[in-house]
Amino acid sequence: MHQILLMKNGKKQNVTQLVGSLSWSSNIDALGEELSFDYIHNDSRFFNPWDLIEVGDQVALFNDGKFLNYYVVVTCGINGRTSKSFTCFDRSWYLNKNETIIQFKKAAASQAIAKLLDKFGVKHQIDNMPTLITQIYKEALVSDIIMDILDQVHKETKQKYRVEMTKGILTIRKMSDLVINPITRLSYNTYAYPVTDTIANPTRELSIEEMKNNVVVVSEDEKSTKIYAQASDKASITKFGQLTDVVTVDKKNASQARNIAANTLGQLNRIGETISCEMMGHDEIRAGRILNMNEPVTGIVGKYLIKTANHTVNNGIHKVAVELEAF
């Protein structure tokens, strides 16, 4: 059973009995996780002792006594006289709200991000990323700096990383290491089974909308038309027509131009595949994880990256709707 605990004035208070519908979601393009819930409210003076949650408070999500994550109460909606609704974000929300100035000189990407997070007192666990970062960031959001550094790493190494806040610690890990096989059961005395066996309402879409089969790496200098490298797939161009992507780099990254061109082509030169489906809920299902799927009716077979995960708990029933893409 999922529970909401209010963390206030150095105390923990279980407010689950006052919570109605509960939902939380994550998105591959967002740094943080969002939590929302309805809260019983009455404007009479007799209810005042139970009107506990305020904007700026922190709550914690638990499941059967297992701590899942902390969240900051960002928005409170008052719905008539009998209910409130709260929208919360995990602690990475602060990284979206703080700008800074920082300079890196040939710092390994992992060390650069660690230095940035240390500046704001954020605990972290970061996989080693040796890509060298030389750059000055001015008036930039902390979250944007992190994403820009990871984008440089991806262009050079082809490796994707997932950034997320886990139990108050910002973790950055290789997506390829985040394969999950969540197991669930209807009750304590029933057999356990893979969550992916409960797929419902699956849809599958194939598209070449985002395909690129010709990549050109050029100087970012507006006065220069210098081409550092180019990579293309003749067979793909013959079949689908030429689809060109231009990548700009500065002089310090020119030596990596061939790698950047090849890696970008490898990533974009394919038919896009988007999957949507629902299944029984499991706390491990989060954006950035990889699921092994086997749904032969629609052809959803193989490894799929979770792009979005939207969890709901109503009347004690936990479900999740996901959007996936082939990994």
HELIX and SHEET records of a PDB file:
HELIX    1   1 THR A   16  LEU A   18  5                                   3    
HELIX    2   2 ARG A   45  TRP A   50  5                                   6    
HELIX    3   3 ARG A   91  ASN A   96  5                                   6    
HELIX    4   4 ALA A  109  LYS A  119  1                                  11    
HELIX    5   5 VAL A  142  THR A  157  1                                  16    
HELIX    6   6 MET A  175  ASP A  177  5                                   3    
HELIX    7   7 VAL A  195  THR A  198  5                                   4    
HELIX    8   8 LYS A  234  PHE A  240  1                                   7    
HELIX    9   9 LYS A  251  GLN A  256  5                                   6    
HELIX   10  10 ALA A  257  LEU A  268  1                                  12    
SHEET    1   A10 LYS A  11  ASN A  14  0                                        
SHEET    2   A10 HIS A   2  LYS A   8 -1                                        
SHEET    3   A10 GLN A  58  ASN A  63 -1                                        
SHEET    4   A10 LYS A  66  ASN A  79 -1                                        
SHEET    5   A10 SER A  83  PHE A  89 -1                                        
SHEET    6   A10 GLU A  34  ILE A  40 -1                                        
SHEET    7   A10 VAL A  19  ASN A  27 -1                                        
SHEET    8   A10 ILE A 300  ASN A 314 -1                                        
SHEET    9   A10 ILE A 290  GLU A 295 -1                                        
SHEET   10   A10 VAL A 179  ILE A 180  1                                        
SHEET    1   B11 LYS A  11  ASN A  14  0                                        
SHEET    2   B11 HIS A   2  LYS A   8 -1                                        
SHEET    3   B11 GLN A  58  ASN A  63 -1                                        
SHEET    4   B11 LYS A  66  ASN A  79 -1                                        
SHEET    5   B11 SER A  83  PHE A  89 -1                                        
SHEET    6   B11 GLU A  34  ILE A  40 -1                                        
SHEET    7   B11 VAL A  19  ASN A  27 -1                                        
SHEET    8   B11 ILE A 300  ASN A 314 -1                                        
SHEET    9   B11 ILE A 317  ALA A 326 -1                                        
SHEET   10   B11 GLY A 272  MET A 280 -1                                        
SHEET   11   B11 ALA A 200  SER A 207 -1                                        
SHEET    1   C 2 GLU A  99  ALA A 108  0                                        
SHEET    2   C 2 LEU A 132  LEU A 141 -1                                        
SHEET    1   D 3 HIS A 124  ILE A 126  0                                        
SHEET    2   D 3 ILE A 169  LYS A 174  1                                        
SHEET    3   D 3 TYR A 161  THR A 166 -1                                        
SHEET    1   E 2 ILE A 183  THR A 184  0                                        
SHEET    2   E 2 TYR A 193  PRO A 194 -1                                        
SHEET    1   F 3 ILE A 227  SER A 232  0                                        
SHEET    2   F 3 ASN A 214  SER A 219 -1                                        
SHEET    3   F 3 THR A 244  VAL A 249  1                                        
END                                                                             
